[in-house]
Amino acid sequence: MVPALEEILQNCHAMVFFGGAGVSTESGIPDFRSVDGLYHQKFRYPPEEMLSHTFFERHTAEFYDFYRQKLIVHGAKPNAAHLRLAELEREGRCAAVVTQNIDGLHQAAGSKNVYELHGSTLRNYCTRCGKFYPVSFIEEAGKTGDGVPRCTDCGGVVKPDVVLYEEGLDEATLEGAVKAIRAADVLIVGGTSLAVYPAAGLLRYFKGDTLVVINKQPTPADGMANLLLHMPIGQALGRGV
């Protein structure tokens, strides 16, 4: 527990939390950019290429093989940060969570107003007819044929509702996130290096009084922060002493 942060949280009325991979690493989900992250592992193609729209279109079976291995997470549970943010929302202090993560852990913790900038592995849809499928459908497809999940109605390829490289962010999600950040009295940026655009650019819409940055490593926003904490996000937001 950080007294300076607790004081801010007790006095806010429309706080928005903007988070990245560092929020989920404490739930055992590896990030992308750290020394042990996905981008530093060795694959046949660079991960950035394998997670691109072009690769999805041209090498669909290989895309799904990689996707099932590295992006579908089993057994992860919300951590102290997820749970505290949900609690703050119930108290009427947290207006929204804006996340770059695709794991659905904020909703699992109980947060209702969540803007998932990069989509979610839990939602999947047919690219031809739009039929919805759960993540289990993507997993099961890996056990048969070429591993490409195909719609049981029309035979179209079922695509995860995640934003791949070369794809734009969902406009409604982006607009909702901008509106929430613009109306916030406190913005807490946590567990993100602010290296991924356009998501990181959303900070420019914040017009409130208090910016809090919580991240183990330095970020481009450190110099603008009213409170800067170089520590794990769960430790900062958790209820522990």
N, C-alpha and C positions, 0 to 999 in steps of 0.2 A: 504494500500500500504506500502511495506517495502522497503526503499531506497536501502539497501544492496542487496536485492533480485532483484530489478529492474535493478541495475547496472549489475548484472550477466546476466539477461535476455537480456539486450541490447547488450551485447558483445558475446553472444553464437551464434554458427552457426550450431550445431548438438546436441541440447539438447534432452535428452530422459526423459520422465516423467514415473515413476513407481508408480502406485497408488493402493490403496486398498479401503476397505469399507468406510473409513472416507471421501472419495471423494463423495460418494453417500448419506451419511447420511444428508448432507446439502440440498439434494433434497427430503428429507422425507422418504428415504429408510432405514429401521433399519439395523444395522449391526448384526454380529453373536456373538461377544465375549465381548461386553461391559456389564455392570451391567444389562441393560434393553434389551440386545440382545437376539437373537434367542436361544442361547445355555443355557440361564438362565431361559427360560420358561419351564413350566411343560407339558409334553406330555406322551402318553402311552409308547412310546419308546424314548430313547435319540435321539435328532436331528441328531447327527453324525451317528447313526445307520440307521435312516430313510432316510438319504441322501447317503447311501452306495449302491454299485452295488448289493450286496447280497440281501439287502432289496428290491431293485427295482425288482429283479428277483423272490423273494419268496413271497412278499407281495405287488404286483403291484398296486392293487386298493388302499391300504392304502398309498402307496407312492404318488400316484397322488392326493389323498385327501389332504395330507400334503403339497405337492408341490403347488397346486392351492391356498391354504390358505396363504402360507408363502413366496413363492419365486416369484410368478407372481405379478408384481407391476402395479398399475393403476394410471395414472395421474401425474407421476413423470416427472419433467422437468429439463433440464440441469441447473446447477447453475453457479456461477461466475467462479469457477475453470474450469469446462468443457469448458465454453465459451472462457476463456482466453487462454487455451491450443490450441483450434481450431484457435484462432487468431494468436498465435505464429507460428503455422504450416503454415498458409497462408503467414506470413511474412518471411518464410524460416528459422526460428530459432528452431522450434521444429521438430525433425526428426521423432519421433515416440512416441506413448503412449503405454505403457505396463500396462495392467490392470488385476487385480484379480476379478473385478466385472463382473456380468453377465447381466447387465440391459440395455446395448446399449446406454447409455446416452452420451458417448464421440462421437459416430457417430451422434447422434441426434443433438449435438452441432455443428457439422461440421468437426470434425477430420476425416481424411481419412486413415492415416497409424496407425491403432490400432491393437495391438496384445492382444486378449482376452484369457488369459492363462487358464481360467476356463470355457470358452465357453460363450453361450448366451441363455437366455430364449426365445429370439425372433426367434431362429432357432430350428426346430424340424424335425425329419426324421423317416421314417419307418425302423425298425430294420431288416426287411426282404428284401424289394426291394429298399430302399433308397429314396423313394419319399419324397419331402419336404412339410412341413406344417407350417403355421403361428401359433403364440401363441394363436390366437382365437380358433383354432381347439382343442387345449388342454383344453381350458376353456369350450367350448361347450360340450365336452365329459363328463364333470362332471354333466351334467343335464340329462343324460340318462344311463340306465343300471348300470353296475358296476363302471362306471366312468373312465374306461381305454380307452384311445384313440386308435383306430385301423384304419389302412390304408383302405381307400375306394377302393383301387385297389386289394390288396392281403390279407387284414385282419391282417397283422402283427402289433405288438404293435408300436405305434409312441412314440419315446423317445426324450425328450429335449436334445439339443446339449450342455449339461453342464457336466462338469467333476465331477463325483460322487466320494466319498471315495472308494478306492480300484481300481480306474481307473487311467491310466497314462495320462499325458498331451499330447495334440496333437503335434506330432513331428515337423511338419512344422511351427506351431505357436511358439513353443519353440525355434527352430533354428532362426527364424526371430527376436525374442526378443533378443536372445543372440547376434546376429550380430549387431543389433541396439545399444545395450548397450555397446558393445565392441568398436564401432566407435564413441561413444558420447564424446563431449568435456565437457558437463555438464550433470550430472545425478541428477534429483530431485526426491526424494522419499517422497511421500505424502499420508497421510491418511491410513497408514498401520502400524500394530504393528510388522511386519516382523516375524510373528509367524508361518506362513503356508509355509511348504516346499513341493515340490522343488522350488516354486515360489520365496521365499525369498532368496534362494541361488543364484539367478541370479545376485545379486549385485557384486559377486566376479569377474564378467567379465568386470567390469568397469575399464578402464585404463586412463580415462581423468583426468583433473586437478581439477575440482570442484564438490564436492558432497554436495548437499543441502538436509536436512532432515526437513520435515514439518509434525508434528504430535502433537496432544494434549497431548499424553502420551509418556514417554520415549520408545526408541526402541534400539535394539542391535547395530544399526549403528550410534548412537548419537556421540560416541567417535571418529568416523572417519570423521564426517561432517566438511566441511569448513564453513558452515552456518547452524545453528540449530535454528529452530523456533518452539516453543511449542504453537501452535495456530491453529485455524480452517483453512483448506486448502483454502477455498473460500476467507477468510479474507486476507490470505497471497498473493494469486494470483490475487485477484480482483483489480479493478481499483479505489476503494474507498479510501478516505484519511485515 
